[in-house]
Amino acid sequence: MPKITVEFDLAEEKYEYHCFNQSSNMAQFIFEFEEKLRSWYKYGHPFKDMDELLGGIRQEWYDMKEHNGVREIDE
């Protein structure tokens, strides 16, 4: 079975390490968010106006980030 070893110098590459460490969570989050937008576009959405739509998208963004364990990265 092929293996890969990835090393980071945390003193200098902490940000890069956190990006790498969250990459699978972020990929899943992006996939799910795109699917939600596609569903709203294809089947309709519950929003009455642009303000509700933007608020709904923003809330969905934060809910899905939390659900998928995507955290803000501190430099």
Rosetta blueprint (number, residue, H / E / L):
1 M L
2 P L
3 K L
4 I L
5 T L
6 V L
7 E L
8 F L
9 D L
10 L H
11 A H
12 E H
13 E H
14 K H
15 Y H
16 E H
17 Y H
18 H H
19 C H
20 F H
21 N H
22 Q H
23 S H
24 S H
25 N H
26 M H
27 A H
28 Q H
29 F H
30 I H
31 F H
32 E H
33 F H
34 E H
35 E H
36 K H
37 L H
38 R H
39 S H
40 W H
41 Y H
42 K H
43 Y H
44 G L
45 H L
46 P L
47 F L
48 K L
49 D L
50 M H
51 D H
52 E H
53 L H
54 L H
55 G H
56 G H
57 I H
58 R H
59 Q H
60 E H
61 W H
62 Y H
63 D H
64 M H
65 K H
66 E H
67 H H
68 N L
69 G L
70 V L
71 R L
72 E L
73 I L
74 D L
75 E L
